């Protein structure tokens, strides 16, 4: 039963040792422990405040980045719109130039064809006139008495004519 209920002397000595230890701890260790705990608490508070501040700063940076990104998108859209308008204008200008050049080429070709046509007609007229003169000359030089001789002469001349 001694194990369950210690003697009163032992209890007193244990109480005195506990109180002495408590006094020594309160005198020398309690203040540094409390100061360390307070210091630790303040550093945790400072770290939490810094984290909150960093979080707020990150939110500001994120909103600024979104704003810059939106502005960049708007600027990109404006640049693309301007480029598309410029390319459409260049294409339209090129079409107009091509149409006018094509019209000029057609007009020039028509003029050349008309000049060649006139030259060909003039040449044909000259050849017809020359052939007429030759036929008339040959007919006048020959004195033909009969209709059959005249017909034979004309047929011979027609065969001799080379129409190129």
CORRAFEN-V166498 format. One record per run of one state. SS is the DSSP state (A for helix, B for strand, O for the rest). FROM is the first residue (numbers start at 1). LEN is the number of residues. If there is no record, write none. Layout:
ss=SS from=FROM len=LEN
ss=SS from=FROM len=LEN
This chain:
ss=O from=1 len=7
ss=A from=8 len=134
ss=O from=142 len=5
ss=A from=147 len=14
ss=O from=161 len=4
